[in-house]
């Protein structure tokens, strides 16, 4: 932690206040130039000096270890304390008066109380409304309990707010409370400077200079060894200034911990917590303050202006090529948000390697474009132009020539070539490297950010207030051997909640499947209409794109767009349902709550986003039957004949589906993340943003910003994990997917940074040692992606059938693809078409009616008419099927062996991090031993002095004063 030039820790709050009031200079924007103010301060000066004198005496006497209590000193101390309380009441009234009469001379863009000394750690806002009496009683009890807990408050009257109706309650947490809860929450603080030399030399490091940020931005704090804070061992830690010892993120985390457990009812103690008060409208907002405006530094020298530094070096789009100041992000926003941006930056960095390889594979397809014999045969009028294909639908689809698929066959080759297999294997290895190297990066961050052993220490301390309020019984914890509160529920209640929750999830997943079936039915129904409209190729009249528009293409694009709209609508509805059913389960800890919600949301999103791609990849064209015996979706009565793939396969259609859903989601996500908050903030602050800085207070500025919400970070993770699924599960069909994801993520990092820094209130800092349940989800996707890509190469692309023909069935002497098209299409006798399958006479093109055609071709491996096994699968079908299954087994085993070998080869924790952790644990034991030994020596020395002078005066120790109430049922 940074311990720069700060005030002395011995300076008490009373002494600092007296200095501030006696000065005529600007106190953080607050001026004291009124005659009346000087007169009142003169009267208060003598009383403050008496209080200060007594305080000094108390401090001096308390440092001695003795059992003798001086009654005279105790009596004088009590008198001065009551005098002290009276003085502060007068000062509070005077400050309130000054804020109204001298408003024009004050700068309210400050993060301090009116005295210019006490920092504002948290702000609550509320409005008096028609039901104000009941809410006012709640606030009265709540604020009284805040003060009982040791917090200091100051209220801004509604007459001073922009809208004239909003009150602001400012909260300051003094050192005594900070120390108490830092001990309770096991917060780690520095006790010794890090003495392990760090090798920062990077080979050819000068190449990375343009991408680096200044060192004071990247490392805002020195490197220390840290230990869990212990209030009874204050002098063990490196405390230069108590007021700045804990950073603002730690202070607001402690305040929120207290606010979440303060009761607001004298009758029902279960009614507690700021979250419930926000839900019932007692308070309208609760948030910590940003330290300054984002576009300029604070005029207060004591203010760090970290928000400005983040905006200047991180949140601007012109810094897209720069590294992220992760330590500054962690210091300002807390570890949880810091871990997210660390993961997002690492994911984006690793995507660059996959994007380069994918781009090279695409370039290979372009470079070998003219060597594609299959596409040349299809486009050749003497080959593809003479092959008549069977109708693709009943009645409304006529016969067509293979050459009409010329354009789509060339497009398909760009993604379905020899490089496809290599890229599918590469991505299986890449995803393993990504996850393994992230574990190492995460382990390093855990150490640097004091998160080692965090879960074991924090599990009990992260209890949700909603859980605590419902606990009625206690039981013995087998680990801690202490009584802890537990939820009183029978096994039947627990099973009932579980069944209800997961039944709801399955119901919504079934709704998705039903909507996908509806989209498939749309595809089948509309395809016949497009085929009838385009039978005379009216789209060929369009320049450039005319030849690209086919019935299959038009059907695929429109169905993908409809599916995307359905996905967005179902997402919007299900998010609220998932939160409701997770609340019903009453999870014990915040981690458990997020994990439960993560699993529910991802299962739904997985089916919602990927189901259409799974249909095209693994179902379309696989169950179509053959002419005269077609398969139907709902039976022959429906007339919805199953879709067929083009002669080149369904890969190009899978690519189209993937691009529309993936790119559409990214564009829509960026609009939601950036444009919507900006418009909302612009509308809310439209009248106040033109005010001068002296009138537009810091708390009002932040109040006008958007609230991130408890699940704000959850949606950021969800968006990226869904994208991760797109670029791994179906990447064999679209090698450019990592490149699109890379470009999106470069923008995503800066959009998220800009949004957090400029558009949202400062979120409450929270700790997290990892990305949580998302890590297991990424591992699951990584394993599943190997299987899906193997099946895509085998069954969706035309790679395996081409290889079988090239090396087994090629009639020539050399290895060539000549004749593959004719070989891969089966023959059907047109005269054998049943009436329900035969196209109407007016649907056939003119060339068919004028010609003499007796047979048509279809995509399958079956015996021709006249054969004793006509229309049944031939031996080549089984050879191709065996080759496909063999390829799946071989590819899976090769990739999995490499994955497991790489995972075994790369240790999860770097060796230097292990050494630092061991060194820190050793130093903690050594320093604590020396500290306790020195403390024992001092105590024995003091006891000897007291024995020699039994008349020594000893003032009361801290036990003589009321003990600070620790607000946690599970800890008391």
N, C-alpha and C positions, 0 to 999 in steps of 0.2 A: 504493500500500500504506500501511496505517496505521502511522505511526511515533510512537506516543504516548509517554508517560512510561515509559522503560525503563532498564535498567541500562547502565552504561558498557560500550562494546565492548572497552575495554582490560582489563577484569577477566577474568582467565583462569579456566578451570575449577577449577584448584587453589586459587586465591584465594577463589573463591566457596564452594568446599567447606569451606575452613578457616573462613570466616565463619559458615557454616551450622552447623558442628559446635561452634564455640566459643560459640554462642548458646544460651541456655536457653529461648528462646521456641519457639512452635509453628512447625515448618517444614512448611507445607502439610499439616498434620494429623499430623505425626510429632514426638513429644516426646522430649527427651533429658534426663531427670531422674534417671538412674541414677548411683549413686556409682561403680560400676565403669566406667561410660562416661566420667565425668569424669577418673578416674585414667588411663585409656588415652589419652584425648585430650591430657592433660598431657604424656605421654611423646612423643606424636606431634607436639606443637606445634613443638618445636625443629627436628625434621627437616623439617617442612613449611616453616618459615621459611627454611631453607637452600635447599630446592628453589625456593621463591619468589624468593629472592635471585638464584640462578643464572638462573632464567627471565627475571627482569628484565634481567640482564646480557646474556643471549642476545638478548633483544628489542631492547635498545639497540644492541648491536653489529651486529645483522643489518640494521638500517636504513641502515647505511653501505655504500656501494658501493666495494669494494676487493678486490684479489686476494691480499692478505696474510692468512694464517691464523695465529692465535695458538695454538700447540700447548698451552700451559698451560691456556688457557680451554677448549679442546676436551677435554682430559683431565679437568678438573674437572666439566665438563658430563656426561661419561659416567658418572662416579662417582655424581653426584646423581641421574641418571636411574634407575640400578639401585636406589638407595635409595628413590626415588619408587615404583617397582614393588613393593618389599617392603611399604611402608606401605599401599598400596592393597589388597594381599592380606590384610593384617591387618584392615583396615577392613571388607572384604567379609565375612570370617568373623565379625567382631563384629556387623555389621548383621544377618546371618542369625540369630545367637544372640538379638539383641534382639527381632527380629520374632516369636520364639517365646515368650520369657519375658514380654514386655511388650505382648502383643497387645491386651489389653483396654483399654489406654490410648491406642491409636492409631486414627486415622481412616483407613480404607483406601479411602475414596471420593476418591481422588486420582489425578492424571494424571502424577505424578512418581515417580522412583526413591525408595528409602528415604532418600537423602540430602536429599530435598526440593528439589533443584536441577535435576537432569537430567530433562528431560521424556520421558515414554514416547511414542515415536512409532509403535510397532507392538507387537503382542502375538501370540505363538504359544502354542498349548496342545497338550498331549499326555497320553496315559495309558499307563502300563506295563501290558502285557497278556501273554498267554501267549507270543506271538512277540516279546517285548520285546527280546531280545538283539540280533536283527538290526536292529531299528528303533533301538535304543539306539546301535549303532555308526554308523548313518546320522546320527543327531542329533549325536553327538560330532564327527564330521567336519564336518558342516554348521555347527555352532556355532563350531568352531575357525576355519573359513573366514570366518564372519561377522566374527570379531574381526580376522582378517588383513585384511579389507576395511575396517577402521577403525570398525566399529560397536561399541557398548558394550552389554553384556547383563547382565541380572539375573534370577535364577530364584526363583519362589515355589514352595516345597515343597508337595507334595500334602496334607500335614497341615494346611495353612492354607486349603485350598479347601473349599467347601461340601460336596462329595460325598466328600472324603477320598481321591480318586484322581487328580485332575487337576493337572498341573504347568502353570505359566504362565511363559513366557520373555518378559521385557520387553526391548524394544530401544530404544536411544537413538542418534540419529545426531548426532555432534559437528560443529562448524562446518567443520573441514577436509574432512570427507566431503561435507557439504552443498555447499560451494563447488566441490569437484571435479566433482560430478555435476550441479550447476546449470550449470556450464560445458559439460559433456558433452551435457546435454539441451537446451541453448540456451534456458534459462528467462529470460524477460524480467523485468527489475527496474527500479525507478524511478531516474532520474538527475537529473530536474529537475521542479519543480512546473509544472503546466499553466498557461500564461499566456494562453491564448485565452479571451476572455470568452464565457460561455455565456448565451444568452438564454432564461431560464426562464419568462418571462412568457407565460401562457396566457390567451387571451380568456375572460372570465367564469370564471376559475379557481376562484373561490369555490364554484361549483356542485359541484366535484369534491372539496372538502375532506373530506366524510364518508368518501370512498373512499380517502383517502391515509393512509400510515403516517408516523410520525415520521422526520425526516431522518436521524437517527443510525442508524436501522434500514435505511432505503433506501440510504444511502451510508455504509457502515461504514469506508471508506477514502477519504483525499483523492485528488484526481485528479492523476496524474503523467504526464509523458512517460517512456517506458520504452525500454530497449535490452537486447539479449541480454547475459546475464551473462558476464563474462570474469574469471577468477580472477586473472589477472596485472594487472588494473586495478581492484583492490579500492577504492581511494580515489576512483575515478571515480563510484561510485554513492552514493546517499543511505543510508548504513548508520549508524543510530543505535545499534542493539543487535544484535549477531550472533545472540543467542539467539532473538530474535523477528523477525529480518529476513525470514525465509521463513515464511509462514503454515503452520499445521498441515497443510492439504491438500497443499501442495507438499512438505512433509517426508515425509508418508506415501507420496506418489507416488515420491519418490526411494528410500525404503526398499524399497518393493515392487519397484522396478526392480532393485535390488541382490539382493533375495531371489529374484527370478525367474532369476538367473544364477549363483547360488552352487552349486558342485558339492557333492554329499553322498557321493561315493565316491572313494576314492583310486586305485582300479583303472580305473574307466571314467569319463572326464571328461565323457562325454555325459549321464551321470546327474546332472542338476542342476535346480534350480528348486523353489520352494516349491509350485508347482501339482502337480508329480509326487509330492511328498512328502505332500500332502494326499490325493491319489488312492490312494496305497498305504498310507495309515493311519499313516505315521510321525508326522505332526502331525494333530490333529483340527480345528484352526481356525487362521486367520491373519487378523487384522483390526486396523485402527487404532482408537483409543479415541474415544468421545464425550467432550466436554470436561466434562460435568456431567449430573446427572439432568434430565430434560426439564421437570419440573414446578416446579423450584426452582433458584435460582442456586447456583453453587459457593461454598463458604465461603472458598475461596482467592481473594484479591484479584488474584493474577497470572493467574487463569484467566478467559478471556473470557466464558464462559457463553453462547456463541453458540447452542448447542442450545436452551437455555431461551428465548432471544430469538426463535428460529425457531418454537418451539411457541406462544409467547404471541401472536405477531403474524401467524402464517402457517398453522399446522397445526390450529388449532382451528376447528370448524365455524361458530362464531359470527362468524368473520372472512371468511365466504364472499363478502361484497361488497367486501372490501378488495383493494387492489393487492398484487402479490407482491413481496417484498424480494429481487429477482433478484441484486443484488450480494452480499447476505449469503449467499444460497444458493450462489452461485459460490464465495465465499470459504470456505465450510464444506465443501461437497461436491465442488467442482471444476467446471470449465467444461462437461464433458459433461452432467452432471445439470442444471446451470444452463441450458444450451441447450434441454434437453427441456422444462423448466417454462416457459421463455420462449415456446417454440413452442406449448405447450398453452394458456397464457394468451392468446396472440395469436389462436389458433384459436377459443377460446371467445369472445373479444371480437368477432371477425368473425361468428361464428355468431349473435350477437344481432341483427345487421341482417337476415340471412336469415330468422331466426325471426319477426321483426316482419312482413316482407313475406309470408311463408307464412301467418301468422296472419290477415293482412288478406285474403288470397285465400280462406281458409277462411270468414272472416266474410262475404265476398261471396257464397259459395255458400249460407250460411245465410240471408242477407238476401234473396236471389232464389229462395229455396226454393219459394215458392208460385207463382212464375212459370214453373216447369218444366212445360211443356205435355206433354212426352213421358211423364213419370212420371204426370201426371194422366190421360192417356189409358190408360196401362197399368192404373191402379187403378180406372178407370171401368168399372162392370159392363156398360155398354152397348157398350163398345169392347173393353177388355182382357178383360172377363168373357165375351165371346162368341167370342174367338179361341182355337181349339183348337190346341195345339202338338203336334208329333210326339214320340214317345218318345225319351228321352235315352240309353237303353241297350236292348239286345236282351232280349226275353223278359220280364224282371223289371220293366221300366219301362212304365207305362201312359201314356195320353194325359193331358195336363194343360192347364190354362187359363193364359193369359198373366198374368192378374191375380194369380196366386200369387207373382209376382216383384215385387209392388208395393213391399214394404219395401226390398228390395235396390236397386231402381231409384232410390228416394229417397236411399238412402245413397250410391249411386254418383254422384249429381249433386253431392253436397257436394265431391267431389274432381275430378269430370269436368265442368267448366264452362268458360266463356270465360276465366276467370282462369288456367286451367291452362296455356294457351299462353304467357301473359305470364310466369308464374312459371318455366316451363322456360327461357325466354330469359334472364330475370333471373339464374337460377342459373348459366347458362353464363358470364355476365359477372361475377357475384360470385366465382366460383372463380378467375377470372383476377386480379381485384383482390386477393383473398386471397393468392395466390402472389406477386404483384408487390410488394405492401406487406410481405410477410414477408421478401422478399429485402432490402428496405431496412432493416427492423428487424434482420435478421441481420447486415448489413454494419455497422450501428452497434454491435452487440454485439461483433463481431469486433474493432473498434478499441478499444472500452472495456475489453475483457477480454484485450487483447494477443494476439489470434489472427490478426492480419494476416500473410500469408505463412506461416502455420503449417504448411500442408501441405508446402510446399517444404522447410521447415527440418526437419520432424519425420518425413518419410517413412522415412528411413534409421534414425531413432532409435526407431521403433515396431516393430521386428522382434519377432516372437513367439519366445519361448524354445523352443517346440516346433519352429519352423523352424530356429533356430540349431543346435539339438542334432542335426539331421539333415544339416546342411551338411558336405560333405567336400572341396569344391573351391573355388578362388578364381578370380575373373576381374576384368578391369579395367572399372570403371564409367566409361562415356564422358562422364558429366557431371562427376563429382568427380575423375576421373583417379586414383582410388585402388582398390586391390585390395579386393574384397568377397567374402564367403562366398556361395556359390550351392548350390542343391539339385542333387545329382547324380542326374539322371534322363534316360533316353533319350526321344526323341519317342514311341516305342511305349508306354513307361510312362505318359507324360503323357496320351496319347490313351486308353489303357486306363482310367485313373482318370476321365477326363472322361466316357467312354461309360458306365462303371459308375454314376457319380453321377447322370447325367441319365436313364439308363434306370430307376434307382430312383425318381426324381421322377415320370417318366411313368407308371410302374407304379402309384404311389399316386394320381396324378390319375385314371388309369383306374379305380381302385377307387372313387373318389368318383363318377365318372360311372355306374359300375355300381350304386352305392347309390341314386343319383338315379333311375335307370331302375326300380329296385325300388320306390321311393316312388311313382313314376308308375303302375306296375302296381298298387300298393296302392290308389291313387286310383280307377283304373278298375274294380277288382274290388269295392271297398267301396261305390262310388257306387250300384251296382245294389241292394246290400243296404239302404242307407239309403233309397233311393227306394221299395223294397218295404215297408219298415217305416213310412215316413211317408206312404203313399198316402192314408190316411184322416186325415192331419194330426193325429196324437195330441198333437203338441207345441203345438198351438194352445190346449190347456187350461192351459198354463203362463202365468202372468201376466207382463206386460211383455215378456219375451224370447221368448214362444211363437211370435209371428209372424215373428221373425227367423231361426228355425232352419229351414233348408231342407236338402234332401239335398246341394246344392252347398256350403252353408256348413259343414255337419257334416263333409263330406269334406275341405274345405280346411283347417279348423282341426286335425283329427286328423292329417292328412298333414303339416302344418307342424310340429306338435309332434314327430312321429316324426323328421322331417328334422332338427330342432334337436338332438335326442338323438344322432343319427348324426353330426352336425357336431362335437359336443363330444367324442365317443369317438374319431373319426378325428384330431381335433386333438391329443388326448393322445398317441396312438400316433405320429403323424408327427413331432412335435417332436423326439422322441428319434432318429428315423431321420435327420432333416435335420442334426442336430448330428453324428451319426456320419459321414455321408458328406462333410460339410464338413471334418471333421478328417482324413479320408482324403486330401483334396486338398492338405493342408499349405500353407495360404496363407502368404504371406511376412510381411505386416504385420497388425496388429490391425484396421486399417481394411478391408483386403482380406478378412479373415476375416468381419467383420460384413456386408460388402456381399454376399459370396457366400451367406451364410446368409440374409440378408434377401431376396434374389431367390428362393431356393428356398422359403422359408416363405411369401412373399407369393403366389407362383404357386399353391401348394397352397391357401392360405386363400382366394384369389380364386375358385378353382373351388368350393371347399367351401362358402363362404358365399353366393355369388351364383348358383350354378347353378340352384337351385330358383326364384329370382326370374326368371332368364332364361327358364326353361321357361314359367312362367305368362305372362310379358310377351310373348314372341315365338313360342311354339310352340303353347300350348294354344288350341284352337278354330280354328287356321289350316289344319289338314290333316284335316278330319273327313269330307269327301265330302258326300253328300246321301242322303236316304232311298232305299233300294233299292240304293245303291252306296256304303256306308259304308267308311271307311278304318280299318284295325285296326293295333294296335301291332306285333304279331308275326305278322300275317297272320290271315285269317278263322278258322283253326283254334284260335287262342288265345281267341277270344270277348272279347278286351279291346279294345273299340271306343274310338277316340280321343275325348277329352273335347271337349265343346262349351262355348262361352261362353254366358252368359245373354244375353237380347235386349239388355240394356244394355251388354254388353261384359265383358271380363275384368279391367277396371281395379280394381273393388272387391275381387276376389280377390287381385290383386297387392298391394293395400294391406294386406289381411289377412296375407299371407305376409310382407311387409316388416315389419309391426309385430311379429309374433310372433318372427321371427328377430332383429331389431334390438334390441327391448326385452328379449327373453330373454337375449341375449348380454350386454347391459349389466348386467342384474340379476345374472346369474351371475358376470360379471367382478368386480363390486363385492363379492360374497360371497367370492370367492376372494382378492381383494386385501386386504380388511379383516378379515373374520371368521376366516378360516383362520389367518393369522399371529397374531392375538390369542389364539386358542384354544391354539395351540402354545406361545406364550410363557407363557400362564397355567399350562399344565400343567408346563412345564419349571421355572418359578420358583415353583411352589406352596409349597415348603418354605422357600425362601430370602427371599421377598419380605417376610416379617415380621421379618427380622433388622434390628437397628439399623444405621444408616449406617456406624458405625465398624467393623462386621464384614463387611458385604457390599461387597466391594471393587469398584472401578470396572471392572476387567477381568473379574470374575465376572459383574457385571451385564450387560456387553455380550456376554459369552460366552453368556449365556442367551437372547439375542435371536436372531432369524432372520437367516440370511445372504442378502444380496441376490443374489449370484451374478453371474457375468460377463455373463449375458444378461438380467439383471433389467430393464434399461432397454429392451432390445429388445422385450420383450413389451408394455411400456407403449406404445411407438410402434406396434406391430402392432395393438393394440386400437383406437387412435385412427384409424389409417389405414383399417382395415376399416370403422369408423363413417363416416369421410369418404366412402368408396365408397357406403355406403347412402344418404347424404343428397345425393349428386350423381348417381349412376348412375340411380336410380329415383325421384328427387324429384318428377317430374311426376305420379306416381301418388299421392303423399302429401305435400301441402304442409306438414303439421305435423311432418314428420321433423326439420327443423332445430330446431324448438322442443323436441322430445324430446331431441335431441342436446345442446342448450344446457343443459337442466336436468340431464342426466347429467354434463356436463362441469364445471358449477359444483360438483357434488358430487365429481367425479373429481379436481379440483385439490386439494381439501382432504383427500380420502381418501389420495391419493398423498403429500401433505405429511405427514399424520398417520402414515402407514405408514413413511415414510423417517425421520421424527423420533423415533418412539416404539417401533416394532416391529422395526426392522432395525438390525443393526450398522452402524456408519459405513462406507460403502463406500470403497474406495481411489480417490482423486481421479484423474481422467483428463481429458485435454484433447480437445476437439473443436471445430472451427471452424464446423460446420454440422450439420444433421440427417442428413447422409450420403446414402445411397442412397434414403432415404425421400423426398427432395425430387424425384428423378426419377420415383419411383412416383406421387407426387401430381400431377406434370405429366402423366403418362400417363393417370391417372384423369380429370383435368380435360378432356383432349382427348376421351377415350372417352365421357365423360358427355354431351357435346353430341350425339353420335351416338345414344346409347341413349335420351335424352329425346325426340329428334326421332322416333325409331321408336315410342316409347311413345305419344306424342300421335297419331301417324299410324295405327298398327296395333292398339294395345291399347285406347285410348279410342275413344269413338264420336263424337269431335269432327268429324273430316273428313267422314264420311258425313252428319252432320246439316247441315253447312255446304253440301255439294253439293245436298242436297235443298232447303235453305232458299232458295238463290239460283238453282237450275237447274230442279228438278223440282217445285217447289211449284205446285199447280194454281191457287191463289188469286192475287189481284192484289197483296196485301201480302206482306211478309216474315214468314212465320209457320211454326211447326213442326206445325201441325194436319195430321193425316193421315200423319205420318212413320212411325208404328208399322206401319200397314197397308202402307205403301209399301216398308218395309225387310224385310218377311217374304215369303218365297216360298211357293208352294202346292204340295202333293203329294197325289196321289190315294191314299186309304187302301187302296183295293182292289188297288193295285199293289205293296203290301208283300210281299217274299219271306217265306216261312214262318220263316226263321231270324231275321228282324228283327221279325216281328209279335209284339206283346205277348201273353202268356197271358191267357185270358179272365178269370181271377180277379184279374188285376193292374189292370184298368181300373177307374176310379171308377164309382160308381153313376150319376152324371149322364150318363156316356158311353153306358152300356148302355141307358138309357131314352130317349136322344135319337137323332136321325137325322143322323149326321155322316158326310160322304163325303170330306172333305178335312182335312188338317192343315197347319200352318205350320211353317217352319223358317227359321233366320237365314242368309240368303244372297241374292244377286241372280241368279236364274235364271228362265228362261221357264217359264210354267205348263203343266200337262198339256193336251194337245190342240194345242199350238203345234208348228209344223214343227220347231223346235229345242228341244223340251221338255227341261227339266232341264239345259240347257247355259247357260253364263253369258250374261246379256244385256248390252246396251250400257252400262247404268248401272254394272254391275260394273267395266267398263274405265274409265269416267269417274271413279269413286271411286278406283280404283287409281292412275290418272294424277294425281289431286289429291293423294293420299297421297305419292307419290314427289316431286311438285313441292314439297309442303310440306317434306319432308325436305331437299331440295336448298336451298331458299330459307332455311330456318331455320339449317341448318349454315353456309351462306355468310355470312349476316348475323352470326351469333354469332362465327364465326371471324374475320371482318373486324374486328369490335369488339374481340375478344380481342387480336389482333395490334396493333391501333392503341393500345389501352390499355397493352400491354406495351412498345410503342415510346415512348409518351408518358411513362411513369413510369421514371426512371432507377433502376438497381439499387442504386446507392450514393448516399446524400444528399450534396449539395454541401458541407455543413459537415464531414462526415466525410472527404471527399476533401481538404479544406483542412487538417484536423488531421493526416492521414497524411503529407501533404507537409511540413507544419511539423515533425513529429516526425523525419522522415528528414533534413531539413535540419539540425535541432539536433544530431542524433547525429553527423553529419559535422563540424559546427562544433565541438562540444564535444570530440570525439575528437582533432581537429586541435590544439586549444588544450591538451588534456591531454598529448598526446605532445610538443608543443613545450615545455611547462613541465617535463615529465619529463626531456627532453634537456638543458635548461638546468641542472637540479639535478644531473644525472649529471656534466656537464662541471665544475660547481663542486666536486663531491666529489672528482673525479679530480685537480683542481688542488691540493686540500687534501692528498690522499694523496701527491702528488708532492713537496709541501713537507715532509711528515712521514712518511717511509717506515717509521718504527718503529711506526706506529699498529697497535693490536691489533684484529684482525678475527676475529670468531667465525664458525663455519661457517654457510653459507647453507643454505637448505632442501634444496639438492641433496646436502648431506652426510648427510642422514638418508634412511632407506629411502623410496622413492617409493611413493605409494598406488596400489594396483592398481585399474585401471578395469575393471569386470566387463562387458565386451561384446566378443565376438570380432569383431564387425563394425567396431568403432571403434579397435582396437589394431593 
